[in-house]
């Protein structure tokens, strides 16, 4: 009797390729303006991206302000990148509603 293992390994995370897609996705969001490795909302920096060897380091603000409070995130998989993009999208919607 043989035991077949049908599990498979996920492809390795390639942060250099993922950051290109992440930047593109964030550029497509209405209200964000790309400035190098950062994105601004109405003149205030709200997202900062840094490429590391094994992940993407992302910082996002709770609310746009002159002295914002930054939340640090480590994006080490495709799922993390998708969650981060959705989180930024929800924050943008909330910021637009508040104004």
N, CA, C and O of each residue as an XYZ file, in Angstrom:
396
protein
N       0.849     -1.165      0.000
C       0.000      0.000      0.000
C       0.899      1.233      0.000
O       1.799      1.348      0.832
N       0.661      2.137     -0.914
C       1.459      3.354     -1.014
C       0.683      4.540     -0.457
O      -0.546      4.591     -0.501
N       1.420      5.450      0.047
C       0.780      6.684      0.526
C       1.191      7.812     -0.415
O       2.360      8.188     -0.491
N       0.227      8.326     -1.110
C       0.487      9.438     -2.024
C       0.329     10.752     -1.259
O      -0.670     10.992     -0.582
N       1.330     11.567     -1.393
C       1.288     12.875     -0.739
C       0.883     13.901     -1.788
O       1.655     14.210     -2.696
N      -0.328     14.426     -1.660
C      -0.832     15.382     -2.633
C      -0.586     16.828     -2.209
O      -1.074     17.754     -2.857
N       0.149     17.023     -1.152
C       0.427     18.395     -0.737
C       1.484     18.999     -1.650
O       2.278     18.288     -2.266
N       1.477     20.289     -1.722
C       2.458     20.966     -2.553
C       2.968     22.187     -1.801
O       2.295     22.720     -0.918
N       4.127     22.602     -2.156
C       4.731     23.764     -1.513
C       4.368     25.014     -2.303
O       4.327     25.003     -3.533
N       4.112     26.070     -1.583
C       3.844     27.341     -2.231
C       5.118     27.843     -2.899
O       6.218     27.565     -2.423
N       4.978     28.573     -3.987
C       6.184     29.108     -4.614
C       6.870     30.092     -3.669
O       6.202     30.734     -2.857
N       8.173     30.216     -3.763
C       8.875     31.129     -2.865
C       8.447     32.574     -3.120
O       8.172     32.959     -4.256
N       8.394     33.358     -2.060
C       8.016     34.763     -2.161
C       9.183     35.551     -2.741
O      10.309     35.458     -2.250
N       8.916     36.315     -3.769
C       9.940     37.132     -4.417
C       9.604     38.599     -4.166
O       8.798     39.184     -4.890
N      10.215     39.193     -3.146
C       9.848     40.558     -2.775
C      10.114     41.585     -3.870
O       9.376     42.564     -3.978
N      11.145     41.387     -4.682
C      11.438     42.366     -5.734
C      10.333     42.396     -6.796
O      10.041     43.454     -7.351
N       9.728     41.259     -7.077
C       8.607     41.216     -8.022
C       7.320     41.693     -7.357
O       6.503     42.363     -7.988
N       7.143     41.352     -6.099
C       5.923     41.716     -5.384
C       5.824     43.224     -5.160
O       4.726     43.779     -5.198
N       6.955     43.894     -4.926
C       6.893     45.335     -4.671
C       6.498     46.097     -5.937
O       5.863     47.149     -5.857
N       6.871     45.572     -7.099
C       6.468     46.203     -8.368
C       4.949     46.147     -8.508
O       4.312     47.145     -8.846
N       4.374     44.973     -8.246
C       2.914     44.817     -8.330
C       2.223     45.651     -7.255
O       1.185     46.257     -7.522
N       2.776     45.691     -6.052
C       2.179     46.473     -4.970
C       2.156     47.953     -5.329
O       1.138     48.617     -5.137
N       3.264     48.480     -5.846
C       3.302     49.887     -6.263
C       2.259     50.168     -7.335
O       1.582     51.195     -7.296
N       2.130     49.249     -8.297
C       1.143     49.427     -9.356
C      -0.270     49.442     -8.783
O      -1.084     50.290     -9.148
N      -0.560     48.503     -7.883
C      -1.891     48.441     -7.278
C      -2.195     49.706     -6.467
O      -3.315     50.216     -6.511
N      -1.211     50.207     -5.734
C      -1.438     51.416     -4.936
C      -1.592     52.650     -5.828
O      -2.368     53.550     -5.508
N      -0.862     52.698     -6.941
C      -1.003     53.827     -7.880
C      -2.403     53.884     -8.466
O      -2.911     54.964     -8.768
N      -3.031     52.719     -8.627
C      -4.368     52.662     -9.219
C      -5.460     53.104     -8.254
O      -6.578     53.392     -8.680
N      -5.156     53.162     -6.968
C      -6.155     53.602     -6.003
C      -6.374     55.103     -6.145
O      -5.413     55.872     -6.177
N      -7.615     55.514     -6.228
C      -7.922     56.939     -6.365
C      -7.577     57.671     -5.081
O      -7.943     57.250     -3.984
N      -6.868     58.769     -5.244
C      -6.520     59.588     -4.098
C      -5.068     59.485     -3.691
O      -4.556     60.374     -3.010
N      -4.387     58.414     -4.095
C      -2.977     58.262     -3.744
C      -2.090     58.781     -4.870
O      -2.381     58.580     -6.049
N      -1.006     59.450     -4.493
C      -0.019     59.956     -5.435
C       1.324     59.318     -5.111
O       1.775     59.361     -3.967
N       1.960     58.730     -6.109
C       3.256     58.074     -5.907
C       4.361     59.111     -5.838
O       4.410     60.030     -6.655
N       5.260     58.960     -4.849
C       6.441     59.798     -4.687
C       7.620     58.897     -4.355
O       7.953     58.727     -3.182
N       8.257     58.316     -5.364
C       9.366     57.397     -5.121
C       8.862     56.126     -4.453
O       8.020     55.419     -5.005
N       9.379     55.839     -3.264
C       8.941     54.661     -2.510
C       7.820     54.971     -1.538
O       7.486     54.138     -0.696
N       7.234     56.156     -1.639
C       6.141     56.513     -0.746
C       4.921     56.926     -1.561
O       5.002     57.178     -2.763
N       3.801     56.985     -0.874
C       2.550     57.422     -1.483
C       1.938     58.477     -0.589
O       1.992     58.383      0.638
N       1.350     59.493     -1.224
C       0.759     60.602     -0.483
C      -0.744     60.654     -0.724
O      -1.249     60.231     -1.764
N      -1.435     61.188      0.273
C      -2.860     61.443      0.178
C      -3.063     62.907      0.528
O      -2.864     63.316      1.672
N      -3.458     63.685     -0.459
C      -3.681     65.121     -0.287
C      -2.480     65.832      0.338
O      -2.623     66.661      1.236
N      -1.295     65.482     -0.164
C      -0.072     66.141      0.277
C       0.565     65.586      1.531
O       1.635     66.049      1.929
N      -0.057     64.608      2.167
C       0.489     63.993      3.383
C       0.984     62.585      3.061
O       0.245     61.804      2.461
N       2.213     62.239      3.443
C       2.678     60.860      3.215
C       1.856     59.877      4.044
O       1.644     60.087      5.238
N       1.393     58.803      3.402
C       0.553     57.831      4.105
C       1.060     56.399      3.985
O       0.695     55.555      4.803
N       1.894     56.100      2.985
C       2.442     54.749      2.804
C       3.913     54.871      2.435
O       4.270     55.643      1.545
N       4.769     54.111      3.116
C       6.194     54.026      2.797
C       6.533     52.563      2.560
O       6.151     51.701      3.351
N       7.250     52.275      1.473
C       7.633     50.904      1.136
C       9.145     50.792      1.091
O       9.824     51.649      0.524
N       9.672     49.728      1.694
C      11.103     49.455      1.688
C      11.308     47.993      1.322
O      10.675     47.104      1.892
N      12.189     47.754      0.374
C      12.485     46.383     -0.044
C      13.610     45.822      0.813
O      14.668     46.437      0.947
N      13.372     44.649      1.391
C      14.382     43.928      2.158
C      14.654     42.611      1.430
O      13.872     42.224      0.561
N      15.740     41.915      1.761
C      16.077     40.686      1.025
C      14.994     39.615      1.045
O      14.815     38.909      0.052
N      14.266     39.478      2.155
C      13.284     38.404      2.249
C      11.845     38.877      2.376
O      10.939     38.049      2.464
N      11.604     40.202      2.390
C      10.255     40.709      2.562
C      10.170     42.163      2.091
O      11.156     42.760      1.659
N       8.964     42.703      2.190
C       8.734     44.122      1.943
C       8.356     44.724      3.296
O       7.474     44.206      3.981
N       9.007     45.791      3.673
C       8.665     46.502      4.907
C       7.759     47.660      4.498
O       8.169     48.531      3.731
N       6.537     47.669      5.005
C       5.562     48.693      4.657
C       5.126     49.432      5.913
O       4.910     48.833      6.966
N       5.003     50.739      5.776
C       4.487     51.564      6.857
C       3.264     52.294      6.337
O       3.261     52.800      5.215
N       2.232     52.346      7.155
C       1.000     53.028      6.781
C       0.527     53.849      7.981
O       0.724     53.445      9.127
N      -0.094     54.994      7.721
C      -0.552     55.857      8.800
C      -1.983     55.499      9.188
O      -2.754     54.974      8.384
N      -2.315     55.799     10.447
C      -3.698     55.618     10.877
C      -4.586     56.661     10.210
O      -5.660     56.350      9.695
N      -4.112     57.915     10.231
C      -4.818     59.030      9.615
C      -3.793     59.980      9.007
O      -2.715     60.160      9.574
N      -4.103     60.588      7.868
C      -3.179     61.568      7.294
C      -3.048     62.773      8.224
O      -4.056     63.320      8.673
N      -1.829     63.186      8.513
C      -1.579     64.327      9.395
C      -0.158     64.814      9.179
O       0.651     64.144      8.537
N       0.137     65.988      9.722
C       1.510     66.509      9.613
C       2.493     65.643     10.401
O       3.614     65.417      9.947
N       2.092     65.165     11.555
C       2.920     64.248     12.358
C       2.110     62.974     12.591
O       1.500     62.805     13.646
N       2.107     62.075     11.599
C       1.258     60.883     11.685
C       1.849     59.805     12.588
O       3.045     59.789     12.881
N       0.967     58.909     13.014
C       1.373     57.707     13.741
C       1.488     56.582     12.714
O       0.502     56.225     12.069
N       2.695     56.021     12.563
C       2.959     54.992     11.563
C       2.792     53.594     12.145
O       3.207     53.321     13.271
N       2.186     52.722     11.368
C       2.096     51.301     11.705
C       3.067     50.558     10.792
O       3.028     50.729      9.573
N       3.920     49.750     11.364
C       4.925     49.003     10.604
C       4.385     47.620     10.274
O       3.832     46.944     11.142
N       4.543     47.196      9.024
C       4.100     45.873      8.587
C       5.232     45.162      7.876
O       6.044     45.787      7.193
N       5.279     43.876      8.039
C       6.243     43.031      7.329
C       5.446     42.165      6.369
O       4.653     41.328      6.802
N       5.646     42.355      5.071
C       4.927     41.610      4.051
C       5.863     40.527      3.514
O       6.804     40.812      2.774
N       5.587     39.282      3.901
C       6.486     38.184      3.554
C       5.825     37.121      2.694
O       6.392     36.047      2.494
N       4.627     37.407      2.178
C       3.949     36.461      1.299
C       2.981     37.227      0.407
O       2.684     38.396      0.649
N       2.505     36.564     -0.606
C       1.527     37.181     -1.489
C       0.244     37.532     -0.755
O      -0.387     38.548     -1.048
N      -0.142     36.698      0.195
C      -1.348     36.965      0.980
C      -1.175     38.229      1.822
O      -2.108     39.023      1.948
N       0.018     38.418      2.400
C       0.283     39.630      3.175
C       0.162     40.880      2.298
O      -0.380     41.898      2.729
N       0.666     40.794      1.079
C       0.618     41.934      0.158
C      -0.833     42.243     -0.208
O      -1.223     43.410     -0.241
N      -1.632     41.220     -0.481
C      -3.049     41.440     -0.807
C      -3.801     42.027      0.370
O      -4.613     42.935      0.191
N      -3.546     41.524      1.579
C      -4.195     42.072      2.772
C      -3.830     43.537      2.985
O      -4.682     44.355      3.334
N      -2.551     43.862      2.771
C      -2.095     45.236      2.932
C      -2.787     46.160      1.929
O      -3.230     47.250      2.290
N      -2.878     45.728      0.677
C      -3.539     46.534     -0.346
C      -4.997     46.775      0.014
O      -5.490     47.894     -0.127
N      -5.687     45.750      0.472
C      -7.092     45.908      0.878
C      -7.220     46.834      2.086
O      -8.160     47.626      2.167
N      -6.282     46.736      3.018
C      -6.302     47.607      4.189
C      -6.139     49.070      3.774
O      -6.845     49.939      4.285
N      -5.222     49.345      2.862
C      -5.027     50.716      2.378
C      -6.286     51.188      1.665
O      -6.692     52.339      1.828
N      -6.905     50.327      0.886
C      -8.144     50.689      0.184
C      -9.255     51.062      1.178
O      -9.968     52.044      0.970
N      -9.401     50.287      2.250
C     -10.417     50.594      3.268
C     -10.112     51.904      3.977
O     -11.018     52.692      4.249
N      -8.832     52.139      4.277
C      -8.447     53.391      4.934
C      -8.747     54.588      4.043
O      -9.245     55.608      4.520
N      -8.447     54.470      2.752
C      -8.750     55.566      1.824
C     -10.244     55.868      1.803
O     -10.646     57.032      1.819
N     -11.052     54.838      1.767
C     -12.508     55.037      1.781
C     -12.937     55.735      3.063
O     -13.773     56.638      3.029
N     -12.373     55.324      4.190
C     -12.720     55.944      5.480
C     -12.271     57.402      5.514
O     -13.008     58.264      5.992
N     -11.057     57.686      5.007
C     -10.558     59.064      5.004
C     -11.421     59.956      4.113
O     -11.666     61.115      4.447
N     -11.888     59.414      2.969
C     -12.753     60.190      2.077
C     -14.108     60.467      2.713
O     -14.679     61.539      2.514
N     -14.628     59.504      3.479
C     -15.908     59.699      4.157
C     -15.804     60.733      5.274
O     -16.733     61.508      5.504
N     -14.667     60.738      5.966
C     -14.482     61.652      7.096
C     -14.365     63.103      6.660
O     -14.623     64.008      7.454
N     -13.980     63.340      5.406
C     -13.781     64.729      4.972
C     -14.962     65.277      4.254
O     -14.945     66.432      3.829
